[in-house]
Amino acid sequence: DFLEYAFKIAKKGTIIHYEDLLNNDEENIEKETERSLNNIKDAATKAGFKIKLIKLNFVKNYKPHIGHYVLDVKVE
């Protein structure tokens, strides 16, 4: 829900630090990352922006098969 507000105040060049819990099984992590990225893209598109993924970081294990990840995206 906060993404709508983040993009209201964002400018080109803004870096958004987006945290999410993802299924980090080897066969799922790519799909899970794409899901998170699509959530950010949808909010960006509604605000008239595009985004570029700069970095995906694994932070820690949250529970079995679920990891805490951070996606850093640049507003373009």
C-alpha positions, 0 to 999 in steps of 0.5 A: 500500500505504501508504494502509491505514496512513495511514487507520489513523492518520487522523482527520476533518480529516486532509489526505492528500497523495497523489502519482501518475504519470498519463497526462496526455494531454488525453483521458486526464487526467480518467480517470486522476485518477478512477482515483487518486481511486478508489484513495484512496476504496477505502482510506478506505471500508475504514477507515470514512471518506469523502474529499473532493478538495481540490486536484489539482496538476500537479508536473512531466513525468515522461516523455512523456505521463506527469506527476507529480501530487499529489492533496490529499484531506480525510478526512471 
